[in-house]
């Protein structure tokens, strides 16, 4: 098992870690398993932090992120998506993502349908679904 690389890890620190590893082995604990467990816990913390940050942004920030990091790359007519979002999603701009529920989106969808723009209403929902799915 490798403890570390010399310039990055001093001899004093390496000896301290080696003593700790020997103590674990004396107790019958596999140090590699302990290290794997620690890495899994760190990964879980990172994932939770990423999810928390993703839910902490406003809808307007999500729109900008979606357009810059997804739509411009993967969608040929991304300008139409951007226009659709800005035209119909204005009411949601100041809301936090975690606060947006289907009750907030339904009236917007119904208003678009009242104008008999059925395709636009469906495309708006598809765009929102994509935005919320890729926000992380």
N, CA, C and O atoms as CSV, one atom per row, in Angstrom:
chain,resi,resn,atom,element,x,y,z
A,1,UNK,N,N,0.852,-1.187,0.000
A,1,UNK,CA,C,0.000,0.000,0.000
A,1,UNK,C,C,0.889,1.239,0.000
A,1,UNK,O,O,1.824,1.335,0.794
A,2,UNK,N,N,0.604,2.165,-0.870
A,2,UNK,CA,C,1.374,3.401,-0.977
A,2,UNK,C,C,0.787,4.439,-0.029
A,2,UNK,O,O,-0.425,4.650,0.021
A,3,UNK,N,N,1.674,5.076,0.715
A,3,UNK,CA,C,1.238,6.099,1.664
A,3,UNK,C,C,1.211,7.463,0.989
A,3,UNK,O,O,0.286,8.246,1.204
A,4,UNK,N,N,2.217,7.750,0.179
A,4,UNK,CA,C,2.277,9.026,-0.516
A,4,UNK,C,C,3.581,9.179,-1.269
A,4,UNK,O,O,4.410,8.269,-1.274
A,5,UNK,N,N,3.766,10.318,-1.900
A,5,UNK,CA,C,4.969,10.623,-2.671
A,5,UNK,C,C,5.868,11.511,-1.823
A,5,UNK,O,O,5.385,12.414,-1.140
A,6,UNK,N,N,7.183,11.260,-1.864
A,6,UNK,CA,C,8.123,11.914,-0.956
A,6,UNK,C,C,8.051,13.436,-0.896
A,6,UNK,O,O,7.856,13.966,0.198
A,7,UNK,N,N,8.190,14.147,-1.958
A,7,UNK,CA,C,8.207,15.601,-1.744
A,7,UNK,C,C,6.888,16.132,-1.173
A,7,UNK,O,O,6.870,17.107,-0.421
A,8,UNK,N,N,5.799,15.482,-1.541
A,8,UNK,CA,C,4.493,15.945,-1.065
A,8,UNK,C,C,4.233,15.533,0.380
A,8,UNK,O,O,3.510,16.215,1.107
A,9,UNK,N,N,4.819,14.426,0.788
A,9,UNK,CA,C,4.600,13.880,2.124
A,9,UNK,C,C,5.952,13.761,2.817
A,9,UNK,O,O,6.839,13.056,2.336
A,10,UNK,N,N,6.111,14.450,3.947
A,10,UNK,CA,C,7.398,14.405,4.650
A,10,UNK,C,C,7.601,13.038,5.297
A,10,UNK,O,O,6.654,12.273,5.477
A,11,UNK,N,N,8.841,12.750,5.640
A,11,UNK,CA,C,9.173,11.467,6.270
A,11,UNK,C,C,8.466,11.353,7.616
A,11,UNK,O,O,7.977,10.283,7.979
A,12,UNK,N,N,8.415,12.446,8.345
A,12,UNK,CA,C,7.761,12.452,9.659
A,12,UNK,C,C,6.273,12.099,9.527
A,12,UNK,O,O,5.749,11.286,10.289
A,13,UNK,N,N,5.605,12.721,8.552
A,13,UNK,CA,C,4.181,12.436,8.325
A,13,UNK,C,C,3.972,11.004,7.853
A,13,UNK,O,O,3.013,10.347,8.257
A,14,UNK,N,N,4.875,10.519,6.994
A,14,UNK,CA,C,4.767,9.145,6.487
A,14,UNK,C,C,4.903,8.138,7.623
A,14,UNK,O,O,4.180,7.142,7.666
A,15,UNK,N,N,5.831,8.398,8.544
A,15,UNK,CA,C,6.003,7.495,9.694
A,15,UNK,C,C,4.760,7.496,10.579
A,15,UNK,O,O,4.337,6.453,11.078
A,16,UNK,N,N,4.189,8.666,10.762
A,16,UNK,CA,C,2.973,8.775,11.576
A,16,UNK,C,C,1.833,7.967,10.941
A,16,UNK,O,O,1.120,7.239,11.632
A,17,UNK,N,N,1.670,8.105,9.625
A,17,UNK,CA,C,0.625,7.362,8.910
A,17,UNK,C,C,0.898,5.866,8.970
A,17,UNK,O,O,-0.025,5.070,9.141
A,18,UNK,N,N,2.183,5.478,8.828
A,18,UNK,CA,C,2.551,4.054,8.878
A,18,UNK,C,C,2.217,3.463,10.244
A,18,UNK,O,O,1.712,2.344,10.328
A,19,UNK,N,N,2.498,4.212,11.319
A,19,UNK,CA,C,2.150,3.723,12.670
A,19,UNK,C,C,0.641,3.517,12.803
A,19,UNK,O,O,0.188,2.525,13.375
A,20,UNK,N,N,-0.124,4.457,12.273
A,20,UNK,CA,C,-1.588,4.344,12.331
A,20,UNK,C,C,-2.068,3.122,11.550
A,20,UNK,O,O,-2.958,2.402,12.002
A,21,UNK,N,N,-1.476,2.890,10.374
A,21,UNK,CA,C,-1.844,1.723,9.567
A,21,UNK,C,C,-1.506,0.428,10.294
A,21,UNK,O,O,-2.271,-0.535,10.242
A,22,UNK,N,N,-0.355,0.404,10.974
A,22,UNK,CA,C,0.030,-0.795,11.740
A,22,UNK,C,C,-0.960,-1.048,12.878
A,22,UNK,O,O,-1.310,-2.194,13.159
A,23,UNK,N,N,-1.409,0.032,13.532
A,23,UNK,CA,C,-2.400,-0.120,14.610
A,23,UNK,C,C,-3.694,-0.725,14.072
A,23,UNK,O,O,-4.282,-1.610,14.694
A,24,UNK,N,N,-4.128,-0.239,12.914
A,24,UNK,CA,C,-5.347,-0.774,12.307
A,24,UNK,C,C,-5.190,-2.256,11.980
A,24,UNK,O,O,-6.088,-3.055,12.248
A,25,UNK,N,N,-4.041,-2.622,11.398
A,25,UNK,CA,C,-3.810,-4.028,11.045
A,25,UNK,C,C,-3.738,-4.896,12.293
A,25,UNK,O,O,-4.186,-6.043,12.273
A,26,UNK,N,N,-3.177,-4.365,13.383
A,26,UNK,CA,C,-3.096,-5.122,14.632
A,26,UNK,C,C,-4.490,-5.398,15.190
A,26,UNK,O,O,-4.709,-6.410,15.855
A,27,UNK,N,N,-5.423,-4.500,14.918
A,27,UNK,CA,C,-6.806,-4.687,15.370
A,27,UNK,C,C,-7.598,-5.571,14.411
A,27,UNK,O,O,-8.763,-5.881,14.662
A,28,UNK,N,N,-6.963,-5.977,13.312
A,28,UNK,CA,C,-7.641,-6.835,12.343
A,28,UNK,C,C,-8.452,-6.067,11.311
A,28,UNK,O,O,-9.323,-6.632,10.650
A,29,UNK,N,N,-8.165,-4.782,11.174
A,29,UNK,CA,C,-8.889,-3.934,10.224
A,29,UNK,C,C,-8.018,-3.733,8.989
A,29,UNK,O,O,-6.832,-3.423,9.098
A,30,UNK,N,N,-8.617,-3.913,7.815
A,30,UNK,CA,C,-7.898,-3.726,6.555
A,30,UNK,C,C,-7.813,-2.224,6.248
A,30,UNK,O,O,-8.843,-1.584,6.033
A,31,UNK,N,N,-6.598,-1.655,6.225
A,31,UNK,CA,C,-6.450,-0.216,5.968
A,31,UNK,C,C,-6.990,0.213,4.603
A,31,UNK,O,O,-7.473,1.335,4.445
A,32,UNK,N,N,-6.906,-0.681,3.621
A,32,UNK,CA,C,-7.429,-0.341,2.292
A,32,UNK,C,C,-8.943,-0.165,2.336
A,32,UNK,O,O,-9.497,0.711,1.671
A,33,UNK,N,N,-9.604,-1.009,3.128
A,33,UNK,CA,C,-11.062,-0.899,3.266
A,33,UNK,C,C,-11.438,0.408,3.972
A,33,UNK,O,O,-12.424,1.051,3.611
A,34,UNK,N,N,-10.649,0.796,4.978
A,34,UNK,CA,C,-10.890,2.058,5.680
A,34,UNK,C,C,-10.743,3.223,4.699
A,34,UNK,O,O,-11.551,4.152,4.695
A,35,UNK,N,N,-9.698,3.161,3.866
A,35,UNK,CA,C,-9.473,4.224,2.882
A,35,UNK,C,C,-10.619,4.286,1.874
A,35,UNK,O,O,-11.076,5.374,1.521
A,36,UNK,N,N,-11.085,3.132,1.410
A,36,UNK,CA,C,-12.223,3.100,0.475
A,36,UNK,C,C,-13.464,3.720,1.108
A,36,UNK,O,O,-14.187,4.484,0.470
A,37,UNK,N,N,-13.696,3.379,2.365
A,37,UNK,CA,C,-14.858,3.911,3.085
A,37,UNK,C,C,-14.766,5.433,3.197
A,37,UNK,O,O,-15.757,6.137,2.999
A,38,UNK,N,N,-13.566,5.939,3.516
A,38,UNK,CA,C,-13.378,7.387,3.618
A,38,UNK,C,C,-13.622,8.068,2.274
A,38,UNK,O,O,-14.240,9.131,2.216
A,39,UNK,N,N,-13.137,7.458,1.195
A,39,UNK,CA,C,-13.345,8.028,-0.132
A,39,UNK,C,C,-14.824,8.043,-0.498
A,39,UNK,O,O,-15.308,9.006,-1.093
A,40,UNK,N,N,-15.541,6.981,-0.145
A,40,UNK,CA,C,-16.975,6.940,-0.424
A,40,UNK,C,C,-17.704,8.038,0.338
A,40,UNK,O,O,-18.595,8.686,-0.211
A,41,UNK,N,N,-17.335,8.255,1.600
A,41,UNK,CA,C,-17.964,9.304,2.400
A,41,UNK,C,C,-17.678,10.684,1.811
A,41,UNK,O,O,-18.563,11.537,1.758
A,42,UNK,N,N,-16.430,10.900,1.367
A,42,UNK,CA,C,-16.077,12.181,0.753
A,42,UNK,C,C,-16.868,12.405,-0.539
A,42,UNK,O,O,-17.331,13.513,-0.806
A,43,UNK,N,N,-17.017,11.349,-1.333
A,43,UNK,CA,C,-17.799,11.459,-2.571
A,43,UNK,C,C,-19.253,11.795,-2.275
A,43,UNK,O,O,-19.850,12.627,-2.958
A,44,UNK,N,N,-19.827,11.151,-1.258
A,44,UNK,CA,C,-21.213,11.442,-0.879
A,44,UNK,C,C,-21.363,12.893,-0.443
A,44,UNK,O,O,-22.343,13.550,-0.792
A,45,UNK,N,N,-20.388,13.397,0.324
A,45,UNK,CA,C,-20.426,14.794,0.755
A,45,UNK,C,C,-20.374,15.730,-0.446
A,45,UNK,O,O,-21.116,16.711,-0.509
A,46,UNK,N,N,-19.488,15.422,-1.405
A,46,UNK,CA,C,-19.371,16.247,-2.603
A,46,UNK,C,C,-20.666,16.256,-3.404
A,46,UNK,O,O,-21.095,17.298,-3.899
A,47,UNK,N,N,-21.280,15.089,-3.525
A,47,UNK,CA,C,-22.535,14.984,-4.279
A,47,UNK,C,C,-23.637,15.784,-3.595
A,47,UNK,O,O,-24.384,16.504,-4.257
A,48,UNK,N,N,-23.742,15.661,-2.270
A,48,UNK,CA,C,-24.761,16.414,-1.533
A,48,UNK,C,C,-24.530,17.911,-1.658
A,48,UNK,O,O,-25.481,18.677,-1.814
A,49,UNK,N,N,-23.267,18.335,-1.590
A,49,UNK,CA,C,-22.942,19.753,-1.722
A,49,UNK,C,C,-23.295,20.258,-3.119
A,49,UNK,O,O,-23.828,21.357,-3.269
A,50,UNK,N,N,-23.000,19.461,-4.135
A,50,UNK,CA,C,-23.323,19.830,-5.513
A,50,UNK,C,C,-24.831,19.956,-5.690
A,50,UNK,O,O,-25.305,20.886,-6.342
A,51,UNK,N,N,-25.591,19.018,-5.107
A,51,UNK,CA,C,-27.053,19.074,-5.197
A,51,UNK,C,C,-27.599,20.295,-4.475
A,51,UNK,O,O,-28.527,20.947,-4.952
A,52,UNK,N,N,-27.008,20.601,-3.309
A,52,UNK,CA,C,-27.457,21.763,-2.548
A,52,UNK,C,C,-27.216,23.045,-3.346
A,52,UNK,O,O,-28.081,23.919,-3.412
A,53,UNK,N,N,-26.039,23.144,-3.946
A,53,UNK,CA,C,-25.738,24.328,-4.752
A,53,UNK,C,C,-26.643,24.411,-5.974
A,53,UNK,O,O,-27.082,25.496,-6.354
A,54,UNK,N,N,-26.920,23.268,-6.588
A,54,UNK,CA,C,-27.784,23.254,-7.775
A,54,UNK,C,C,-29.188,23.711,-7.430
A,54,UNK,O,O,-29.841,24.359,-8.248
A,55,UNK,N,N,-29.668,23.389,-6.241
A,55,UNK,CA,C,-31.016,23.784,-5.830
A,55,UNK,C,C,-31.060,25.195,-5.272
A,55,UNK,O,O,-32.143,25.741,-5.059
A,56,UNK,N,N,-29.905,25.791,-5.033
A,56,UNK,CA,C,-29.841,27.113,-4.432
A,56,UNK,C,C,-29.881,28.243,-5.461
A,56,UNK,O,O,-30.007,29.409,-5.087
A,57,UNK,N,N,-29.777,27.921,-6.735
A,57,UNK,CA,C,-29.764,28.971,-7.750
A,57,UNK,C,C,-31.189,29.356,-8.146
A,57,UNK,O,O,-32.142,28.614,-7.909
A,58,UNK,N,N,-31.303,30.525,-8.749
A,58,UNK,CA,C,-32.620,30.971,-9.213
A,58,UNK,C,C,-32.899,30.393,-10.596
A,58,UNK,O,O,-32.005,29.867,-11.259
A,59,UNK,N,N,-34.133,30.499,-11.009
A,59,UNK,CA,C,-34.524,30.004,-12.327
A,59,UNK,C,C,-33.784,30.763,-13.426
A,59,UNK,O,O,-33.405,30.176,-14.440
A,60,UNK,N,N,-33.578,32.057,-13.228
A,60,UNK,CA,C,-32.864,32.861,-14.221
A,60,UNK,C,C,-31.431,32.358,-14.388
A,60,UNK,O,O,-30.933,32.259,-15.509
A,61,UNK,N,N,-30.769,32.039,-13.272
A,61,UNK,CA,C,-29.404,31.504,-13.342
A,61,UNK,C,C,-29.389,30.144,-14.034
A,61,UNK,O,O,-28.475,29.832,-14.798
A,62,UNK,N,N,-30.410,29.343,-13.756
A,62,UNK,CA,C,-30.505,28.039,-14.416
A,62,UNK,C,C,-30.692,28.211,-15.922
A,62,UNK,O,O,-30.105,27.469,-16.709
A,63,UNK,N,N,-31.502,29.181,-16.324
A,63,UNK,CA,C,-31.713,29.448,-17.751
A,63,UNK,C,C,-30.397,29.821,-18.421
A,63,UNK,O,O,-30.070,29.312,-19.493
A,64,UNK,N,N,-29.653,30.705,-17.787
A,64,UNK,CA,C,-28.374,31.127,-18.348
A,64,UNK,C,C,-27.424,29.933,-18.456
A,64,UNK,O,O,-26.765,29.739,-19.478
A,65,UNK,N,N,-27.364,29.146,-17.395
A,65,UNK,CA,C,-26.489,27.969,-17.390
A,65,UNK,C,C,-26.913,26.981,-18.480
A,65,UNK,O,O,-26.067,26.434,-19.188
A,66,UNK,N,N,-28.203,26.758,-18.611
A,66,UNK,CA,C,-28.726,25.842,-19.634
A,66,UNK,C,C,-28.341,26.314,-21.037
A,66,UNK,O,O,-27.877,25.523,-21.859
A,67,UNK,N,N,-28.533,27.589,-21.300
A,67,UNK,CA,C,-28.243,28.114,-22.637
A,67,UNK,C,C,-26.746,28.049,-22.932
A,67,UNK,O,O,-26.342,27.599,-24.005
A,68,UNK,N,N,-25.925,28.496,-21.985
A,68,UNK,CA,C,-24.481,28.549,-22.216
A,68,UNK,C,C,-23.831,27.170,-22.254
A,68,UNK,O,O,-22.984,26.904,-23.108
A,69,UNK,N,N,-24.224,26.291,-21.330
A,69,UNK,CA,C,-23.519,25.014,-21.186
A,69,UNK,C,C,-24.181,23.847,-21.916
A,69,UNK,O,O,-23.577,22.784,-22.059
A,70,UNK,N,N,-25.407,24.035,-22.376
A,70,UNK,CA,C,-26.087,22.920,-23.033
A,70,UNK,C,C,-26.641,23.310,-24.403
A,70,UNK,O,O,-26.258,22.737,-25.423
A,71,UNK,N,N,-27.535,24.281,-24.414
A,71,UNK,CA,C,-28.267,24.598,-25.650
A,71,UNK,C,C,-27.338,25.027,-26.782
A,71,UNK,O,O,-27.485,24.563,-27.913
A,72,UNK,N,N,-26.389,25.903,-26.486
A,72,UNK,CA,C,-25.485,26.375,-27.542
A,72,UNK,C,C,-24.637,25.246,-28.121
A,72,UNK,O,O,-24.188,25.324,-29.265
A,73,UNK,N,N,-24.425,24.217,-27.344
A,73,UNK,CA,C,-23.583,23.101,-27.778
A,73,UNK,C,C,-24.392,22.034,-28.503
A,73,UNK,O,O,-23.965,21.530,-29.542
A,74,UNK,N,N,-25.558,21.686,-27.963
A,74,UNK,CA,C,-26.290,20.524,-28.450
A,74,UNK,C,C,-27.525,20.823,-29.297
A,74,UNK,O,O,-28.060,19.919,-29.938
A,75,UNK,N,N,-27.981,22.062,-29.310
A,75,UNK,CA,C,-29.222,22.377,-30.019
A,75,UNK,C,C,-28.915,23.342,-31.165
A,75,UNK,O,O,-28.335,24.406,-30.949
A,76,UNK,N,N,-29.300,22.970,-32.364
A,76,UNK,CA,C,-29.000,23.776,-33.548
A,76,UNK,C,C,-29.669,25.149,-33.450
A,76,UNK,O,O,-29.016,26.171,-33.661
A,77,UNK,N,N,-30.953,25.178,-33.136
A,77,UNK,CA,C,-31.696,26.438,-33.055
A,77,UNK,C,C,-31.883,26.835,-31.589
A,77,UNK,O,O,-33.008,27.011,-31.121
A,78,UNK,N,N,-30.763,26.973,-30.871
A,78,UNK,CA,C,-30.824,27.275,-29.446
A,78,UNK,C,C,-31.444,28.646,-29.180
A,78,UNK,O,O,-31.983,28.882,-28.098
A,79,UNK,N,N,-31.371,29.553,-30.161
A,79,UNK,CA,C,-31.955,30.883,-29.975
A,79,UNK,C,C,-33.463,30.788,-29.757
A,79,UNK,O,O,-34.035,31.563,-28.990
A,80,UNK,N,N,-34.103,29.836,-30.434
A,80,UNK,CA,C,-35.548,29.656,-30.263
A,80,UNK,C,C,-35.861,29.181,-28.849
A,80,UNK,O,O,-36.828,29.636,-28.238
A,81,UNK,N,N,-35.041,28.264,-28.329
A,81,UNK,CA,C,-35.224,27.812,-26.945
A,81,UNK,C,C,-35.060,28.982,-25.982
A,81,UNK,O,O,-35.859,29.162,-25.063
A,82,UNK,N,N,-34.012,29.774,-26.204
A,82,UNK,CA,C,-33.747,30.914,-25.327
A,82,UNK,C,C,-34.910,31.903,-25.363
A,82,UNK,O,O,-35.346,32.390,-24.320
A,83,UNK,N,N,-35.407,32.198,-26.553
A,83,UNK,CA,C,-36.532,33.134,-26.687
A,83,UNK,C,C,-37.772,32.588,-25.990
A,83,UNK,O,O,-38.486,33.330,-25.315
A,84,UNK,N,N,-38.028,31.299,-26.153
A,84,UNK,CA,C,-39.191,30.662,-25.525
A,84,UNK,C,C,-39.093,30.764,-23.997
A,84,UNK,O,O,-40.075,31.071,-23.322
A,85,UNK,N,N,-37.909,30.505,-23.473
A,85,UNK,CA,C,-37.714,30.575,-22.022
A,85,UNK,C,C,-37.938,31.998,-21.529
A,85,UNK,O,O,-38.656,32.215,-20.553
A,86,UNK,N,N,-37.320,32.974,-22.208
A,86,UNK,CA,C,-37.432,34.357,-21.756
A,86,UNK,C,C,-38.837,34.920,-21.952
A,86,UNK,O,O,-39.293,35.728,-21.143
A,87,UNK,N,N,-39.520,34.512,-22.999
A,87,UNK,CA,C,-40.876,35.016,-23.229
A,87,UNK,C,C,-41.877,34.466,-22.223
A,87,UNK,O,O,-42.720,35.206,-21.714
A,88,UNK,N,N,-41.790,33.191,-21.939
A,88,UNK,CA,C,-42.824,32.554,-21.122
A,88,UNK,C,C,-42.392,32.240,-19.690
A,88,UNK,O,O,-43.243,32.008,-18.831
A,89,UNK,N,N,-41.107,32.228,-19.422
A,89,UNK,CA,C,-40.643,31.861,-18.086
A,89,UNK,C,C,-40.295,33.033,-17.192
A,89,UNK,O,O,-39.758,32.841,-16.101
A,90,UNK,N,N,-40.594,34.253,-17.641
A,90,UNK,CA,C,-40.236,35.457,-16.876
A,90,UNK,C,C,-40.747,35.431,-15.439
A,90,UNK,O,O,-40.060,35.883,-14.522
A,91,UNK,N,N,-41.945,34.903,-15.246
A,91,UNK,CA,C,-42.552,34.894,-13.910
A,91,UNK,C,C,-41.756,34.047,-12.918
A,91,UNK,O,O,-41.877,34.227,-11.706
A,92,UNK,N,N,-40.953,33.136,-13.429
A,92,UNK,CA,C,-40.205,32.227,-12.559
A,92,UNK,C,C,-38.778,32.694,-12.294
A,92,UNK,O,O,-38.084,32.097,-11.471
A,93,UNK,N,N,-38.326,33.745,-12.971
A,93,UNK,CA,C,-36.923,34.142,-12.917
A,93,UNK,C,C,-36.382,34.354,-11.503
A,93,UNK,O,O,-35.248,33.963,-11.224
A,94,UNK,N,N,-37.146,34.950,-10.621
A,94,UNK,CA,C,-36.635,35.264,-9.288
A,94,UNK,C,C,-36.810,34.127,-8.280
A,94,UNK,O,O,-36.321,34.218,-7.155
A,95,UNK,N,N,-37.494,33.076,-8.672
A,95,UNK,CA,C,-37.724,31.949,-7.763
A,95,UNK,C,C,-36.509,31.040,-7.709
A,95,UNK,O,O,-35.809,30.845,-8.703
A,96,UNK,N,N,-36.275,30.490,-6.528
A,96,UNK,CA,C,-35.232,29.473,-6.379
A,96,UNK,C,C,-35.735,28.186,-7.021
A,96,UNK,O,O,-36.935,27.915,-7.030
A,97,UNK,N,N,-34.822,27.406,-7.549
A,97,UNK,CA,C,-35.175,26.163,-8.237
A,97,UNK,C,C,-35.946,25.228,-7.312
A,97,UNK,O,O,-36.919,24.598,-7.726
A,98,UNK,N,N,-35.509,25.141,-6.062
A,98,UNK,CA,C,-36.165,24.211,-5.131
A,98,UNK,C,C,-37.601,24.630,-4.803
A,98,UNK,O,O,-38.388,23.819,-4.316
A,99,UNK,N,N,-37.941,25.898,-5.069
A,99,UNK,CA,C,-39.288,26.400,-4.768
A,99,UNK,C,C,-40.264,26.210,-5.931
A,99,UNK,O,O,-41.475,26.333,-5.748
A,100,UNK,N,N,-39.754,25.915,-7.106
A,100,UNK,CA,C,-40.615,25.801,-8.287
A,100,UNK,C,C,-41.299,24.439,-8.295
A,100,UNK,O,O,-40.649,23.396,-8.230
A,101,UNK,N,N,-42.606,24.474,-8.376
A,101,UNK,CA,C,-43.421,23.252,-8.403
A,101,UNK,C,C,-44.248,23.244,-9.687
A,101,UNK,O,O,-44.275,24.227,-10.427
A,102,UNK,N,N,-44.911,22.140,-9.935
A,102,UNK,CA,C,-45.734,22.039,-11.147
A,102,UNK,C,C,-46.870,23.063,-11.125
A,102,UNK,O,O,-47.344,23.485,-12.179
A,103,UNK,N,N,-47.307,23.463,-9.926
A,103,UNK,CA,C,-48.358,24.487,-9.811
A,103,UNK,C,C,-47.903,25.834,-10.369
A,103,UNK,O,O,-48.731,26.642,-10.788
A,104,UNK,N,N,-46.589,26.082,-10.376
A,104,UNK,CA,C,-46.059,27.326,-10.927
A,104,UNK,C,C,-45.981,27.274,-12.450
A,104,UNK,O,O,-46.128,28.295,-13.121
A,105,UNK,N,N,-45.752,26.088,-12.985
A,105,UNK,CA,C,-45.558,25.922,-14.426
A,105,UNK,C,C,-46.891,25.749,-15.155
A,105,UNK,O,O,-47.044,26.184,-16.297
A,106,UNK,N,N,-47.836,25.121,-14.497
A,106,UNK,CA,C,-49.136,24.825,-15.123
A,106,UNK,C,C,-49.849,26.065,-15.661
A,106,UNK,O,O,-50.332,26.025,-16.793
A,107,UNK,N,N,-49.940,27.169,-14.903
A,107,UNK,CA,C,-50.624,28.354,-15.451
A,107,UNK,C,C,-49.925,28.919,-16.692
A,107,UNK,O,O,-50.581,29.402,-17.615
A,108,UNK,N,N,-48.596,28.855,-16.706
A,108,UNK,CA,C,-47.858,29.340,-17.877
A,108,UNK,C,C,-48.209,28.482,-19.086
A,108,UNK,O,O,-48.484,28.996,-20.170
A,109,UNK,N,N,-48.196,27.168,-18.881
A,109,UNK,CA,C,-48.537,26.228,-19.951
A,109,UNK,C,C,-49.953,26.493,-20.465
A,109,UNK,O,O,-50.186,26.530,-21.673
A,110,UNK,N,N,-50.890,26.676,-19.540
A,110,UNK,CA,C,-52.289,26.926,-19.929
A,110,UNK,C,C,-52.449,28.248,-20.681
A,110,UNK,O,O,-53.243,28.338,-21.617
A,111,UNK,N,N,-51.694,29.275,-20.270
A,111,UNK,CA,C,-51.756,30.562,-20.974
A,111,UNK,C,C,-51.261,30.428,-22.414
A,111,UNK,O,O,-51.834,31.017,-23.331
A,112,UNK,N,N,-50.208,29.658,-22.603
A,112,UNK,CA,C,-49.690,29.454,-23.964
A,112,UNK,C,C,-50.723,28.695,-24.800
A,112,UNK,O,O,-50.930,29.003,-25.974
A,113,UNK,N,N,-51.364,27.707,-24.190
A,113,UNK,CA,C,-52.379,26.927,-24.912
A,113,UNK,C,C,-53.598,27.775,-25.259
A,113,UNK,O,O,-54.213,27.577,-26.308
A,114,UNK,N,N,-53.955,28.726,-24.378
A,114,UNK,CA,C,-55.097,29.607,-24.663
A,114,UNK,C,C,-54.855,30.431,-25.921
A,114,UNK,O,O,-55.793,30.795,-26.631
A,115,UNK,N,N,-53.587,30.720,-26.185
A,115,UNK,CA,C,-53.232,31.450,-27.402
A,115,UNK,C,C,-53.209,30.519,-28.614
A,115,UNK,O,O,-52.866,30.933,-29.721
A,116,UNK,N,N,-53.577,29.263,-28.390
A,116,UNK,CA,C,-53.597,28.214,-29.417
A,116,UNK,C,C,-52.213,27.956,-30.007
A,116,UNK,O,O,-52.068,27.667,-31.195
A,117,UNK,N,N,-51.209,28.065,-29.155
A,117,UNK,CA,C,-49.831,27.755,-29.540
A,117,UNK,C,C,-49.457,26.426,-28.880
A,117,UNK,O,O,-48.620,26.373,-27.979
A,118,UNK,N,N,-50.088,25.377,-29.345
A,118,UNK,CA,C,-49.937,24.064,-28.715
A,118,UNK,C,C,-48.511,23.526,-28.832
A,118,UNK,O,O,-47.971,22.979,-27.870
A,119,UNK,N,N,-47.915,23.677,-29.985
A,119,UNK,CA,C,-46.543,23.193,-30.178
A,119,UNK,C,C,-45.580,23.959,-29.280
A,119,UNK,O,O,-44.676,23.373,-28.687
A,120,UNK,N,N,-45.778,25.270,-29.183
A,120,UNK,CA,C,-44.926,26.095,-28.327
A,120,UNK,C,C,-45.074,25.681,-26.870
A,120,UNK,O,O,-44.084,25.611,-26.141
A,121,UNK,N,N,-46.295,25.409,-26.444
A,121,UNK,CA,C,-46.533,24.974,-25.066
A,121,UNK,C,C,-45.795,23.669,-24.781
A,121,UNK,O,O,-45.157,23.524,-23.737
A,122,UNK,N,N,-45.884,22.728,-25.706
A,122,UNK,CA,C,-45.196,21.447,-25.515
A,122,UNK,C,C,-43.681,21.611,-25.547
A,122,UNK,O,O,-42.972,20.991,-24.754
A,123,UNK,N,N,-43.183,22.440,-26.455
A,123,UNK,CA,C,-41.742,22.681,-26.526
A,123,UNK,C,C,-41.233,23.378,-25.266
A,123,UNK,O,O,-40.122,23.110,-24.809
A,124,UNK,N,N,-42.050,24.273,-24.708
A,124,UNK,CA,C,-41.682,24.942,-23.458
A,124,UNK,C,C,-41.527,23.913,-22.337
A,124,UNK,O,O,-40.567,23.966,-21.568
A,125,UNK,N,N,-42.474,22.980,-22.249
A,125,UNK,CA,C,-42.377,21.929,-21.227
A,125,UNK,C,C,-41.160,21.037,-21.447
A,125,UNK,O,O,-40.478,20.666,-20.492
A,126,UNK,N,N,-40.894,20.699,-22.685
A,126,UNK,CA,C,-39.735,19.859,-22.995
A,126,UNK,C,C,-38.446,20.574,-22.592
A,126,UNK,O,O,-37.542,19.963,-22.024
A,127,UNK,N,N,-38.369,21.855,-22.886
A,127,UNK,CA,C,-37.186,22.638,-22.527
A,127,UNK,C,C,-37.022,22.699,-21.015
A,127,UNK,O,O,-35.917,22.526,-20.501
A,128,UNK,N,N,-38.118,22.945,-20.301
A,128,UNK,CA,C,-38.050,22.979,-18.837
A,128,UNK,C,C,-37.596,21.634,-18.275
A,128,UNK,O,O,-36.765,21.581,-17.369
A,129,UNK,N,N,-38.142,20.560,-18.814
A,129,UNK,CA,C,-37.768,19.226,-18.350
A,129,UNK,C,C,-36.265,19.000,-18.541
A,129,UNK,O,O,-35.586,18.488,-17.651
A,130,UNK,N,N,-35.764,19.384,-19.701
A,130,UNK,CA,C,-34.337,19.233,-19.979
A,130,UNK,C,C,-33.511,20.079,-19.018
A,130,UNK,O,O,-32.501,19.616,-18.489
A,131,UNK,N,N,-33.940,21.314,-18.793
A,131,UNK,CA,C,-33.209,22.206,-17.885
A,131,UNK,C,C,-33.120,21.615,-16.488
A,131,UNK,O,O,-32.051,21.613,-15.877
A,132,UNK,N,N,-34.232,21.116,-15.985
A,132,UNK,CA,C,-34.240,20.576,-14.631
A,132,UNK,C,C,-33.474,19.261,-14.537
A,132,UNK,O,O,-32.921,18.943,-13.484
A,133,UNK,N,N,-33.435,18.498,-15.617
A,133,UNK,CA,C,-32.708,17.228,-15.597
A,133,UNK,C,C,-31.199,17.415,-15.648
A,133,UNK,O,O,-30.464,16.617,-15.067
A,134,UNK,N,N,-30.722,18.454,-16.332
A,134,UNK,CA,C,-29.276,18.636,-16.463
A,134,UNK,C,C,-28.712,19.642,-15.471
A,134,UNK,O,O,-27.520,19.941,-15.535
A,135,UNK,N,N,-29.504,20.171,-14.571
A,135,UNK,CA,C,-29.030,21.230,-13.684
A,135,UNK,C,C,-27.896,20.791,-12.778
A,135,UNK,O,O,-27.187,21.647,-12.250
A,136,UNK,N,N,-27.693,19.508,-12.575
A,136,UNK,CA,C,-26.643,19.057,-11.677
A,136,UNK,C,C,-25.410,18.812,-12.474
A,136,UNK,O,O,-24.384,18.421,-11.918
